[in-house]
């Protein structure tokens, strides 16, 4: 796993996971205090997770965080710090995941027919209300 941290306050800006790094032990990609929680684990046949549901808890969020999971193809992202300055360029390949906690980012598709999931904490009110160009 690769972590990119802010030059301003040292907090995590982005985490990148290559699927080849995932083992049979749970990998907590997100620190527990982050709004979006991402974990990864390679499961063996027969593994069973007991039926459960999550308790209703009041949570207060102050910013949107997101994760990208690439199913097919490749995506390049530029990662920006809290002050909008460029930090690093990353490539998310098939099976990989990038989690963006703060700062900014861009997306460039590197292969035709790239398929990915984008997951955010919500609610999401659309581009005009939620996003600011940098």
C-alpha positions, 0 to 999 in steps of 0.5 A, a space after each residue: 500500500 502506498 500512502 500520500 500525505 499532505 506537505 501542509 499538515 502531514 495527514 493522509 491525502 490518498 492511499 493506493 492499493 495494488 490487488 497483488 498486495 492483498 492477503 488473507 489477513 484483513 488490510 485496513 486501508 483507511 485509518 479508523 477516524 476517516 469518513 470513508 472506510 476501506 478494507 481488503 482481504 483475500 478470501 478462501 473458499 468456505 470463509 463465512 462472515 456471520 450475518 449481521 447489520 450495522 447499528 444506526 449511529 449519528 455521524 457528522 461529516 465535514 467533507 467528501 471522501 471517495 474510493 475508486 476500484 478499477 475493474 478493467 483497464 487503467 486510470 491515472 490520477 493527479 493528487 493535490 494537497 490541501 492548498 491545491 499544489 500538485 503532490 504526485 501522479 498515480 496509476 490505478 490498474 485492474 483490481 487496484 483501489 485508490 482512496 482520496 481523503 482530502 485535497 484534490 485529484 484529477 482522473 485520466 482514463 488510460 485504456 479504452 473500456 476502462 470500468 471502475 467503481 466510484 464510492 463516496 460518503 454521502 449524501 451527494 448533491 451533484 457537481 454544482 453544490 459538491 465540487 470546486 475546480 482547482 
